[in-house]
Amino acid sequence: GWLVKLSGQSPWIKAALLFLLQFAVYFLTRSPSLDEHDSVQFAMGVREFNIWNHQPHPPGYPGFIFLGWIGAKAFGLDPSDSFHFISAAGGALFVAAWFLIIRRQFGERFAWWIAGCLLITPAIWMTATKALTDSLAAGLISAEILAALYFLESGRRLPLLVASLLGAAAAGARPQLILVIIAILMTVMWQRRAPSRMWLFGLGTLIAGCLHRLVRLGEHLH
């Protein structure tokens, strides 16, 4: 049956199917409105990005606002629907990324068990179904950890580049997590005993990604 066919697929296909399932669950059970004070400020920020007027409040969450702006401008979505779409996608990315991480470290059976537990974890469900930055940031950081593990195993530049860019994206969604994002990169480079040029490449890409994102988002949102 379909379970036999699924068991023979690559882990990336399984993670993609898991992502789609999680996204559907979160989006269909989303909050019917902007029921958080922060969510209202995010919606106001889509219409006029102005931190001084708390649209949204500092530190501004420019990456999250920009994605909401894209949904509103490119697809004609209401800011509420746009942010709920992003939050559901972030929650789904969080679960799919940890499925791949756990599978690499402990095996597939345990990975499915963890994914099932994450699916019904109230804190994840509540943030992934509201217009908040938490689930997107958690999903991007989890994807950064996955890419960092690939770098730790191979020592190649590509997974380090991906990890740095994902870290920059996570910082754009929730800037308060920047120290966590940097610590992830530094930890894998330290364990890999990476040469100094790799340290410069990884951290330089992260910083450049954060700065470029701030500049470009400011241009678009204004």
Salt bridges, closest charged atoms under 4 A:
ASP35 OD2 - LYS130 NZ 2.88
ASP38 OD1 - HIS57 ND1 4.00
GLU108 OE2 - LYS14 NZ 2.59
GLU108 OE1 - ARG103 NE 2.91
GLU153 OE1 - ARG104 NH2 2.68
GLU219 OE1 - ARG216 NH1 2.57
